[in-house]
């Protein structure tokens, strides 16, 4: 099985949203999101990865990555770096939104 790793650098919210949605359609289910001190990784069930350099704790795009990946997270602690030696925090994916949630105002 070939595992792929794609690296991206973007600061545009719409580009980031479109990129994650495109990969979500092409990859299998996202399994987890790992936030490191210098990057964020989205990993699917086949261990394919999307790597976002520079999107990490304190970056306003981190919440968008988490939401688009369907990750479970606590907003009050999302931007604080953990005290663990590695500085990484892992979040499980599986959260989903109800059908047509974006059409309700």
RODO-398216 format. One line per field, with one value per residue: x, y, z of N, C-alpha, C, O in turn. Coordinates in Angstrom, 3 decimals, decimal comma. Atoms other than C-alpha are relative to their C-alpha. Layout:
// RODO-398216
n_xx: c(X; ...)
n_yy: c(Y; ...)
n_zz: c(Z; ...)
ca_xx: c(X; ...)
ca_yy: c(Y; ...)
ca_zz: c(Z; ...)
c_xx: c(X; ...)
c_yy: c(Y; ...)
c_zz: c(Z; ...)
o_xx: c(X; ...)
o_yy: c(Y; ...)
o_zz: c(Z; ...)
This chain:
// RODO-398216
n_xx: c(0,839; -0,775; 0,478; -0,434; -0,086; 0,068; -0,305; 0,598; -0,199; 0,967; 0,541; 1,317; 1,029; 0,794; -0,872; -0,174; 1,275; 0,175; -1,019; 0,378; 1,212; -0,406; -0,714; 0,964; 0,734; -0,908; -0,568; 0,980; 0,403; -1,047; -0,031; -0,458; -0,753; -1,067; -0,531; -1,379; -0,405; -0,331; 0,868; 1,172; 0,142; 1,264; -0,341; 1,191; -0,086; -1,081; -1,206; -0,333; -0,086; -0,044; -0,840; 0,125; -1,112; 0,295; 1,297; -0,252; 0,597; 0,033; 0,322; 1,457; 0,464; 0,032; 1,395; 0,579; -0,518; 0,649; 1,422; 0,130; -0,416; 0,961; -0,699; 0,585; -0,943; 0,520; -0,447; -0,702; -1,382; -0,537; -1,162; -1,059; -0,913; -0,039; -1,269; -0,740; -1,312; 0,080; 0,773; 1,052; 1,302; 0,718; 1,456; 0,697; 0,994; 1,246; 1,084; 0,588; 1,074; 1,215; 0,205; 0,495; -0,178; -0,444; 1,128; 0,876; -0,515)
n_yy: c(-1,175; -1,228; -1,072; -1,279; -1,138; -1,230; -1,160; -1,225; -1,244; -0,992; -0,838; -0,401; 0,855; 0,685; 0,979; 1,086; 0,719; 0,742; 1,045; 1,088; 0,654; 0,784; 1,191; 0,834; 0,743; 0,941; 0,917; 0,707; -0,748; -0,558; 0,721; -0,849; -1,221; -0,165; -1,366; -0,080; -1,401; -0,676; 0,427; 0,807; 1,129; 0,738; 1,361; 0,798; 1,377; 0,689; -0,724; -1,116; -1,202; -1,376; -0,723; -1,446; -0,666; -1,314; -0,039; 0,633; -0,695; -1,446; -0,404; -0,046; 1,019; 1,318; 0,369; 0,378; 1,327; 0,968; 0,090; 0,639; 1,401; 0,710; 0,383; -0,368; -0,854; -0,964; -1,310; -0,731; 0,479; 0,285; -0,808; 0,077; 1,117; 0,903; 0,017; 1,223; -0,264; -0,119; -1,181; 0,370; 0,376; 0,807; -0,116; 0,993; -0,521; 0,745; -0,953; -0,353; -0,962; 0,526; -0,317; -1,343; -0,927; -1,295; -0,703; -0,512; -1,296)
n_zz: c(0,000; 0,084; -0,855; 0,546; -0,895; 0,768; -0,827; 0,502; -0,737; 0,435; -1,066; 0,471; -0,598; 1,027; 0,647; -0,959; -0,087; 1,247; 0,036; -0,912; 0,526; 1,163; -0,472; -0,721; 1,026; 0,661; -0,982; -0,807; -1,186; -0,849; -1,270; -1,100; 0,279; -0,983; 0,021; -0,480; -0,192; 1,257; 1,101; -0,323; 0,923; 0,060; 0,420; 0,270; -0,501; 0,698; -0,407; 0,891; -0,827; 0,464; -0,953; 0,137; -0,670; -0,555; -0,673; -1,285; -1,129; 0,132; 1,361; 0,145; 0,950; -0,634; -0,258; 1,294; 0,329; -0,896; 0,352; 1,312; -0,120; -0,843; -1,228; -1,290; -0,720; -0,970; 0,461; -1,062; -0,116; 1,331; 0,352; -1,009; 0,242; -1,155; -0,736; 0,348; 0,577; 1,457; 0,354; 0,947; -0,544; 0,976; -0,063; 0,811; 0,941; 0,014; -0,179; 1,282; -0,078; 0,611; 1,400; 0,313; -1,122; 0,501; 0,636; -1,039; -0,456)
ca_xx: c(0,000; 1,406; 1,054; 1,153; 2,129; 1,121; 2,535; 0,804; 1,488; -1,391; -2,770; -5,986; -9,067; -11,049; -8,105; -7,543; -11,230; -11,389; -8,180; -9,364; -12,773; -11,135; -8,828; -11,694; -13,512; -10,417; -9,022; -10,752; -12,231; -10,048; -8,983; -7,085; -5,525; -2,172; -1,118; 2,645; 4,514; 5,388; 2,679; -0,671; -1,220; -4,505; -4,247; -6,812; -7,492; -4,870; -2,248; -2,277; -1,369; -2,073; 0,562; 0,005; 3,279; 2,892; -0,677; -0,276; -1,178; -2,235; -2,831; -6,394; -6,597; -6,176; -9,855; -10,833; -8,590; -10,086; -13,662; -13,187; -11,445; -14,299; -11,983; -13,220; -11,637; -12,172; -12,020; -10,840; -7,651; -7,127; -4,574; -2,582; 0,464; 0,455; 3,126; 4,177; 7,774; 6,816; 4,424; 1,973; -1,716; -3,796; -7,509; -9,803; -11,994; -15,546; -17,529; -19,959; -22,553; -26,184; -27,230; -27,838; -26,555; -25,063; -28,467; -30,086; -29,821)
ca_yy: c(0,000; 3,352; 6,069; 9,656; 12,835; 16,174; 19,431; 22,776; 26,347; 28,801; 31,684; 32,095; 30,748; 29,912; 28,158; 26,103; 25,174; 24,133; 22,123; 20,122; 19,465; 18,280; 15,910; 14,689; 13,645; 11,899; 10,312; 7,879; 8,930; 11,297; 9,502; 12,084; 15,529; 16,017; 19,556; 19,994; 23,160; 23,879; 22,168; 20,367; 16,924; 15,339; 11,560; 9,294; 5,613; 4,539; 6,804; 9,297; 12,706; 16,344; 18,527; 22,240; 23,987; 26,998; 26,246; 25,469; 26,735; 30,380; 30,428; 31,545; 28,950; 26,055; 26,120; 25,977; 22,938; 21,178; 21,938; 20,907; 17,667; 16,814; 16,696; 16,756; 19,594; 21,951; 25,547; 26,792; 24,674; 24,438; 27,239; 26,396; 24,203; 21,092; 20,659; 17,282; 17,068; 16,621; 19,576; 17,649; 17,160; 14,511; 14,879; 12,130; 12,755; 11,675; 14,747; 15,522; 18,129; 17,381; 17,385; 20,925; 22,600; 25,367; 26,259; 27,055; 30,702)
ca_zz: c(0,000; -1,010; 1,601; 0,397; 2,158; 0,691; 2,090; 1,762; 2,771; 2,545; 4,548; 2,570; 4,344; 1,198; -0,465; 2,674; 2,940; -0,728; -0,418; 2,592; 1,048; -2,183; -0,317; 1,850; -1,334; -2,757; 0,422; 2,716; 6,050; 8,046; 11,210; 13,252; 13,307; 15,010; 15,890; 16,276; 17,337; 13,670; 11,589; 11,557; 10,001; 8,898; 8,581; 6,926; 7,632; 5,070; 6,698; 3,814; 5,202; 4,545; 6,178; 6,746; 7,575; 9,859; 10,915; 14,591; 18,055; 17,946; 14,178; 13,368; 10,550; 13,001; 13,966; 10,270; 9,702; 12,722; 11,687; 8,044; 9,062; 11,438; 14,453; 18,032; 19,993; 22,896; 21,678; 25,074; 24,894; 21,124; 20,881; 24,011; 23,497; 25,721; 28,350; 26,914; 25,729; 22,077; 22,125; 19,929; 20,560; 18,795; 18,002; 16,764; 13,742; 13,349; 14,231; 11,459; 10,716; 9,912; 6,297; 4,948; 8,135; 5,998; 4,518; 7,849; 8,829)
c_xx: c(0,885; -0,655; 0,531; 0,037; 0,053; 0,220; -0,552; 0,371; -0,972; -0,462; -1,385; -1,050; -0,783; 0,812; 0,184; -1,264; -0,215; 0,972; -0,390; -1,234; 0,314; 0,687; -0,932; -0,795; 0,881; 0,598; -1,126; -0,304; 1,219; -0,093; 0,432; 0,736; 1,026; 0,583; 1,370; 0,361; 0,280; -0,926; -1,208; -0,128; -1,404; 0,332; -1,294; 0,220; 1,081; 1,364; 0,493; -0,062; -0,106; 0,776; -0,099; 1,083; -0,463; -1,361; 0,135; -0,687; 0,080; -0,332; -1,522; -0,561; -0,102; -1,432; -0,700; 0,448; -0,716; -1,459; -0,187; 0,394; -0,988; 0,613; -0,775; 1,039; -0,744; 0,570; 0,790; 1,460; 0,684; 1,296; 1,101; 0,833; 0,042; 1,379; 0,830; 1,292; -0,061; -0,733; -1,133; -1,273; -0,776; -1,500; -0,615; -0,997; -1,235; -1,172; -0,548; -1,166; -1,240; -0,133; -0,620; 0,159; 0,390; -1,127; -0,967; 0,563; -0,528)
c_yy: c(1,240; 1,082; 1,310; 1,066; 1,248; 1,173; 1,259; 1,168; 1,008; 0,816; 0,507; -0,995; -0,788; -1,056; -1,217; -0,850; -0,868; -1,175; -1,184; -0,731; -0,860; -1,289; -0,940; -0,853; -1,066; -1,029; -0,820; 0,849; 0,537; -0,657; 0,875; 1,223; 0,127; 1,390; -0,026; 1,470; 0,762; -0,330; -0,751; -1,076; -0,573; -1,360; -0,774; -1,451; -0,819; 0,627; 1,005; 1,266; 1,274; 0,751; 1,487; 0,667; 1,368; 0,127; -0,829; 0,795; 1,511; 0,499; -0,012; -1,044; -1,394; -0,464; -0,432; -1,400; -1,058; -0,227; -0,734; -1,477; -0,813; -0,456; 0,463; 0,811; 0,915; 1,356; 0,753; -0,436; -0,215; 0,742; -0,006; -1,252; -0,889; -0,012; -1,253; 0,369; 0,209; 1,260; -0,282; -0,384; -0,692; 0,099; -1,043; 0,687; -0,887; 0,908; 0,344; 0,951; -0,597; 0,461; 1,387; 0,983; 1,394; 0,791; 0,592; 1,318; 0,368)
c_zz: c(0,000; 0,855; -0,561; 1,084; -0,868; 0,942; -0,658; 0,893; -0,584; 1,191; -0,383; 0,483; -1,048; -0,740; 0,897; 0,100; -1,243; -0,092; 0,882; -0,512; -1,221; 0,437; 0,756; -0,986; -0,649; 0,948; 0,617; 1,228; 0,747; 1,367; 1,166; -0,537; 1,109; -0,179; 0,656; 0,209; -1,301; -1,162; 0,538; -1,069; 0,110; -0,579; -0,240; 0,437; -0,692; 0,268; -1,042; 0,837; -0,811; 1,066; -0,314; 0,827; 0,508; 0,652; 1,263; 1,098; -0,195; -1,394; -0,165; -0,976; 0,619; 0,251; -1,287; -0,411; 0,838; -0,400; -1,322; 0,037; 0,825; 1,310; 1,234; 0,760; 0,957; -0,379; 1,064; 0,150; -1,351; -0,277; 1,052; -0,233; 1,244; 0,651; -0,286; -0,721; -1,517; -0,438; -0,964; 0,741; -1,106; 0,238; -0,921; -0,921; 0,051; 0,243; -1,382; 0,233; -0,654; -1,446; -0,122; 1,150; -0,477; -0,650; 1,022; 0,497; 1,377)
o_xx: c(1,780; -1,836; 1,710; -0,685; 0,971; -0,410; -0,455; 0,547; -0,862; -0,474; -1,974; -0,945; -1,014; 0,289; 0,141; -1,187; -0,585; 0,606; -0,310; -1,298; -0,271; 0,397; -0,761; -1,141; 0,382; 0,854; -2,300; 0,160; 2,201; -1,181; -0,133; 1,211; 0,691; 1,071; 1,499; -0,380; 0,259; -0,814; -1,267; 0,022; -1,921; 0,959; -2,202; 1,274; 1,501; 2,351; 1,643; -0,907; 0,369; 0,433; 0,121; 0,952; -1,144; -1,588; 0,224; -1,563; 1,136; -0,646; -2,164; -1,749; -0,681; -1,754; -1,506; -0,367; -1,138; -1,930; -1,048; -0,154; -0,932; 0,179; -1,457; 2,183; -1,938; 1,784; 1,674; 2,272; 1,846; 2,219; 2,107; 0,296; 0,156; 2,383; 1,940; 1,372; 0,634; -0,494; -1,771; -1,239; -0,845; -1,964; -0,194; -1,567; -1,182; -2,319; 0,215; -1,715; -1,120; 0,402; -1,554; -0,581; 0,102; -0,939; -1,898; 1,738; -0,191)
o_yy: c(1,376; 1,390; 1,412; 0,997; 1,423; 1,245; 1,443; 1,021; 1,369; 0,329; 1,328; -2,194; -1,984; -2,124; -2,355; -2,079; -2,036; -2,254; -2,334; -1,959; -1,929; -2,363; -2,158; -1,995; -2,120; -2,160; -0,626; 1,984; -0,176; -0,779; 0,782; 1,255; 0,049; 1,746; -0,389; 2,344; 1,993; 0,279; -1,102; -0,801; -0,764; -1,452; -0,747; -1,785; -1,848; 0,281; 1,440; 1,385; 1,363; 0,676; 1,913; 0,805; 2,104; 1,071; -2,056; 1,611; 2,040; 1,679; -1,009; -1,361; -2,297; -1,632; -1,362; -2,193; -2,092; -1,363; -1,607; -2,279; -2,042; -1,454; 1,487; 0,382; 1,172; 1,557; 1,544; 0,326; -0,620; 0,162; 0,684; -2,351; -0,379; 0,340; -1,387; 1,412; 1,072; 1,763; 0,650; -0,902; -0,194; 0,040; -1,189; 1,723; -2,040; 0,522; 0,533; 1,042; -1,401; 1,499; 1,715; 1,965; 2,385; 1,963; 1,313; 1,391; 1,428)
o_zz: c(0,834; 0,695; -0,900; 2,078; -1,670; 1,997; -1,871; 2,103; -1,755; 2,321; 0,321; 0,228; -0,869; -1,059; 0,430; 0,105; -1,130; -0,559; 0,449; -0,442; -1,393; -0,090; 0,706; -0,684; -1,046; 0,535; 0,304; 1,333; 0,954; 1,931; 2,256; -1,673; 2,291; -1,252; 1,825; -0,240; -1,307; -2,227; 1,717; -2,260; 1,211; -1,635; 0,591; 0,979; -0,163; -0,382; -0,982; 1,725; -1,943; 2,245; -1,448; 2,043; -0,206; 1,408; 1,213; 0,814; -0,541; -1,555; 0,165; -0,910; 0,014; 0,030; -1,270; -0,882; 0,320; -0,448; -1,425; -0,719; 0,819; 1,885; 1,214; 0,908; 0,805; -0,329; 0,736; 0,674; -1,394; -0,850; 0,888; -0,373; 2,359; 0,031; 0,229; -1,370; -2,053; -1,536; -1,453; 1,857; -2,230; 1,377; -2,069; -0,578; 0,477; 0,018; -2,330; 1,331; -1,579; -1,835; 0,611; 1,215; 0,194; -0,976; 0,661; 0,855; 1,904)
